[in-house]
Amino acid sequence: MAVAWEFHVIKERAIESEILEQIIEEYGDNINITDIFSMDDWKWSNQQRLKDIAEINERLDGGKLLLLKCSQKSGNH
């Protein structure tokens, strides 16, 4: 069975990296982050694929929107 999650978090300030790290720690054994994209607005203007998870804070601090694509690791039910 496949599961699709979609989260929209709208804040004036970026989510602290500690919270993102907690989420990854909690679900990291069950998911793979397959792609990370940044964009200027909800029209996907200036969409760019991030090469490293370390770029997340820089993009959030710059006011960008982020999209993380994840997949469930095989064999976990």
C-alpha positions in Angstrom: 0.0 0.0 0.0 1.3 3.5 -0.8 0.9 6.5 1.4 1.0 10.1 0.3 1.5 12.9 2.8 1.3 16.5 2.0 2.1 19.1 4.6 1.8 22.9 4.2 3.4 24.9 6.9 3.1 28.6 6.5 5.0 30.8 8.9 6.5 34.2 8.7 9.8 32.8 10.0 11.6 29.7 9.0 11.1 26.5 10.9 14.1 25.9 13.2 16.5 23.3 11.9 16.2 21.4 15.2 12.5 20.7 14.5 13.3 19.5 11.0 16.0 17.3 12.4 13.5 15.9 14.9 11.1 15.0 12.1 13.9 13.3 10.1 15.1 11.4 13.3 11.5 10.3 14.0 10.7 9.1 10.5 14.2 8.6 9.1 14.1 4.8 9.5 10.9 4.6 7.3 11.5 7.2 4.6 14.0 8.4 2.1 14.2 12.0 1.1 14.4 11.7 -2.7 14.4 15.3 -3.8 14.4 18.8 -2.2 13.3 21.8 -4.2 13.2 25.5 -3.4 11.0 28.0 -5.2 10.1 31.7 -4.9 6.3 31.4 -4.7 3.4 29.0 -5.0 3.6 29.3 -8.8 6.9 27.4 -8.6 8.8 30.4 -9.9 12.6 30.0 -9.9 12.4 26.3 -9.0 15.7 24.8 -8.0 16.7 21.3 -6.9 18.9 21.4 -3.8 22.0 19.3 -3.9 22.4 19.0 -0.1 20.1 19.0 2.9 22.4 21.6 4.4 21.0 24.1 2.0 17.6 24.0 3.6 18.3 26.7 6.3 19.9 29.0 3.8 16.9 28.8 1.5 14.4 29.2 4.3 16.3 32.2 5.7 16.1 33.7 2.2 12.3 33.4 2.2 12.1 30.5 -0.2 9.4 27.8 -0.2 10.6 24.3 0.1 9.2 21.0 -1.2 10.6 17.7 0.1 9.7 14.6 -1.9 10.0 11.4 0.2 9.4 7.7 -0.4 8.8 4.9 2.0 11.8 2.6 2.4 10.9 -0.8 1.0 10.3 -3.6 3.5 8.8 -1.4 6.2 5.2 -2.0 6.9 
